[in-house]
Amino acid sequence: MLELVKAGGWPMIPLLILSALALAIIIERLWTLRRRAVLPPNLGQEVRAWAAGGKLDPAHIESLRVTAPLGALLAAALDVRGRPREEIRERIEDVGRHLVHRMERYLNTLGTIAAAGPLLGLFGTVVGMIQMFLVINDHGIGDVNQLAGGIGKALVCTATGMIVAIPALMAHRWFRGRISEYIVAMEHEAIALVDVLQQHPGEGRASGEPRPVRLAGGQG
C-alpha cells in the first residue's frame, strides 16, 4: 500500500480508502441479499396454508415478520386481512417501499464510488503532471528517461481510479438487477396470499376488484 501511495502521490490515499469501502459494501450486500435470506424457500406456500387453515394467531404473524423481507411483507398483509382488498394492497405497497429501501442500502454509496473513482484518478494524474511541468520550468527537461518515468508515475492514479470504479459499477448494476428480481417474486407471493385471503372469508374477506401490487424501487 505504501508503494502505491509513493507511486501515485497523495491522491492515491482517497482512492485506496474508496476501494476498501467498495469492497466492504460488496461483501455486506452479497451476504444480506442472498436469495435464501430474502425469499426463504416455500415460505409463501407455508403462509398461504396458514391462511387457508385459519392458523393466523399473533405469534405466527410476529415470527413471520422477522424471518425475511418476504415474511415481513406477507405479515403486513395478514395484519389487515379483515379489511377490503384495496386497503390490503395499499398496506403491502407501503411496507414494500420500506423493504426495498432496506435492500438498496449502501447501493447509492457504491454508485458514487463507481462515479468518483475515475475522477479522483484523473485528478491525481493532473496534479502529478502539474508538479512535473513546474519542475521542468525551474530546472529544464534534464534526463528524458526521468521525464518519462514521471509521466508514468502520474498515470498510476488514473489506472487505479479505473481499477476501483469498474468493479464497483459492475457490482452496483448487479445488485440493482437482483433486487428487481426479488421485487417481482415478492409481488407474486403477495398477490397469491391476497387471493387466498379473499377465498376464505372466515379470516376476513378481502373484497374489491383485483389490482396488481406494485413495490417501489429496483430501478437504475
Summary of the structure (lengths in Angstrom):
residues: 220
radius of gyration: 26.6
end to end distance: 33.8
largest distance: 91.3
contacts: 708
relative contact order: 0.18
helix: 79%
strand: 0%
